[in-house]
Amino acid sequence: MTRPIDRKRTMRNDSRLSRMLHVLIHMDKHQHASTSDMIAKMLNTNPVVVRRTMAGLREQGYVRSEKGHGGGWTLVRPLSEITLLDVYNAIGEPHLFAIGPADDQPQCLVEQAVNVALGDAMKEAQALLLRRLDSVTLDKIAADFEAKLTALPATSYSCAS
């Protein structure tokens, strides 16, 4: 007897990319350094997770960190010089898709044919997505935010930062 597909039992989304984009745009809007504690509160996570994730951005030269009083994370480059692909690469290139080929019956010719078809489609989709990520800079996202913000009444915007 086969089990029906449970659509609720899916792989958890990896939100590191969107979260780091969020952080970088906030950092651009603030004049002061952002501590790991501040960022952790904004993302509802642990400061250790923030430091680990931000380390990749530091290693690639997008942010820097300073310890001590008045220290924290600051942007090194303008948002116009950082693409979505740059951030994706800096955080370790997480899996783009939750689907992929099976390897339950590697000797099965049907599984082999399915895996070739899925593999080709996934390679094409990944190449397209990576090209798109490389074509969008963070200043474009920030400009979209600013446009939406100016269209709102002054008291209606809320974002924990």
C-alpha positions in Angstrom: 0.0 0.0 0.0 1.4 3.4 -1.0 1.2 6.4 1.2 -0.4 9.6 -0.2 2.1 12.5 -0.7 2.0 14.7 2.4 2.6 18.2 1.1 3.2 19.4 4.6 6.2 17.1 5.0 8.6 19.2 3.0 12.2 20.2 3.5 12.6 23.3 5.6 13.4 26.4 3.6 16.9 27.7 4.0 16.3 31.4 4.7 20.0 32.5 5.2 20.1 34.4 1.9 16.9 36.4 2.5 17.9 37.0 6.1 21.4 38.3 5.2 19.9 40.5 2.4 17.5 41.9 5.0 20.4 42.6 7.4 22.7 44.2 4.8 20.0 46.6 3.7 19.2 47.6 7.3 22.9 48.1 7.9 23.0 50.5 5.0 20.2 52.5 6.5 21.9 52.9 9.9 24.9 55.1 10.6 26.2 53.0 13.5 27.6 49.5 13.6 25.2 46.7 14.2 26.2 44.3 16.9 25.6 40.5 16.6 23.1 40.8 19.5 21.1 43.5 17.6 21.1 41.4 14.4 20.2 38.3 16.3 17.2 40.0 17.8 16.1 41.3 14.4 16.3 37.8 13.0 15.0 36.0 16.1 18.2 33.8 16.3 21.3 33.4 18.3 24.3 35.9 18.1 26.6 32.9 17.4 24.6 32.1 14.3 24.8 35.7 13.2 28.6 35.8 13.7 29.1 32.5 11.8 26.9 33.7 8.9 28.4 37.2 8.8 31.9 35.7 8.8 31.4 34.6 5.2 30.4 38.1 4.2 33.5 39.5 6.0 35.8 37.0 4.3 34.5 38.2 0.9 35.0 41.9 1.8 31.4 43.0 2.1 31.3 43.7 5.8 33.8 44.2 8.6 33.6 43.7 12.3 35.1 45.5 15.2 35.2 44.3 18.8 34.7 46.3 21.9 32.6 49.4 22.9 31.1 50.9 19.8 32.0 47.9 17.7 29.9 45.6 15.6 29.3 44.9 11.9 29.5 47.6 9.2 29.3 47.6 5.5 32.5 47.9 3.6 31.1 48.2 0.1 28.1 50.1 -1.1 24.9 48.1 -1.9 25.3 49.0 -5.6 28.5 46.8 -5.6 26.9 43.7 -4.0 24.7 41.3 -5.9 22.4 38.7 -4.6 24.8 36.1 -6.1 27.7 37.7 -4.1 25.7 37.1 -0.8 24.6 33.7 -1.9 28.2 32.7 -2.5 29.4 34.3 0.7 27.0 32.3 2.9 28.2 29.0 1.5 26.0 28.5 -1.6 23.0 26.7 0.1 20.9 24.3 -1.9 18.7 26.2 -4.3 16.0 23.5 -4.7 14.5 21.0 -2.4 13.9 18.5 -5.2 16.4 16.2 -6.8 17.0 12.8 -8.2 16.4 9.6 -6.3 19.1 6.9 -5.7 17.0 4.2 -4.2 17.4 1.8 -7.1 20.5 2.9 -9.1 20.4 -0.2 -11.3 16.8 0.5 -12.4 16.7 1.9 -15.9 13.5 3.9 -15.2 15.2 5.6 -12.3 18.3 6.3 -14.4 16.1 7.9 -17.1 14.2 9.9 -14.6 17.4 11.1 -12.9 18.9 12.2 -16.3 15.7 14.2 -17.1 15.5 15.8 -13.6 19.3 16.4 -13.6 19.2 18.3 -16.9 16.2 20.3 -15.8 17.7 21.2 -12.5 21.0 22.3 -14.1 19.1 24.6 -16.5 17.0 26.0 -13.7 20.0 26.6 -11.4 22.0 28.3 -14.2 19.0 30.6 -14.9 18.5 31.4 -11.2 22.2 32.1 -10.6 22.3 34.5 -13.7 19.3 36.3 -12.2 20.9 36.5 -8.8 24.0 38.0 -10.4 21.9 40.7 -12.2 20.3 42.2 -9.1 22.2 44.4 -6.8 21.2 45.2 -3.2 20.6 48.9 -4.0 17.8 47.8 -6.3 16.1 46.0 -3.4 16.7 49.0 -1.1 15.2 51.3 -3.7 12.1 49.1 -3.9 11.9 49.2 -0.1 12.2 53.0 -0.1 9.5 53.4 -2.8 7.1 51.2 -0.8 8.0 53.0 2.4 7.2 56.4 1.0 3.8 55.2 -0.2 2.8 54.2 3.3 1.3 56.4 6.0 4.1 57.4 8.4 2.9 55.3 11.3 2.1 52.1 9.5 5.6 50.7 8.9 7.1 48.3 11.4 10.2 46.2 11.2 12.2 45.1 14.3 15.7 46.4 13.7 
